[in-house]
Amino acid sequence: MNLTALSIGSNLGDRERYIKAMERELKLILSDVRMSRLMETEPVGVYYDQPNYLNRIIAGYYSASPQELLSSCLEIEKGLGRRRDKVKDNRTADVDILLFGDLEINTPELTIPHPQIINRRFCLEGLSQIDKGWIVQGVSKSIEKLCEEMNAEVRAQNVLFIEVK
């Protein structure tokens, strides 16, 4: 069993419904699930105007391989209408593997830790709500330390914690 962290997000349609659906699906394949608060975030690194995302970080234990988890994540996205026509396009459902135990993987299909984890304020702040001491392989720093060292560009990203009714 490996402790894994995923980010989920949606910026199309009924974002809350998509987030809840992703949570339900992930709770079926992860055990001892912990979740950050829900966040509304501005799209980062896109080249045209897009709606804001709802995001959440989910952590739990997973018993199979990272590649099998990736396959499950892609199936969840597909089941919720995710289209992959363009890179960085709007999404009904987005499930990214951020961390998988203490593994480092770099293949054309999968990179762990997620290559943008330290450049996404919502990832760092969401992970800090789950486990500040979690060490991010590759940079060998804790989530708490990465939050402290967040550069000005990352710190300027808008993250609004919201309550779901």
Beta strands, then each sheet from edge to edge (+ up, - down):
strand 1: 2-10
strand 2: 31-35
strand 3: 38-41
strand 4: 53-62
strand 5: 94-100
strand 6: 105-106
strand 7: 111-112
strand 8: 135-136
strand 9: 141-142
strand 10: 159-162
sheet 1: 2+ 4- 1+ 5-
sheet 2: 2+ 4- 3+ 10-
sheet 3: 6+ 7-
sheet 4: 8+ 9-
end
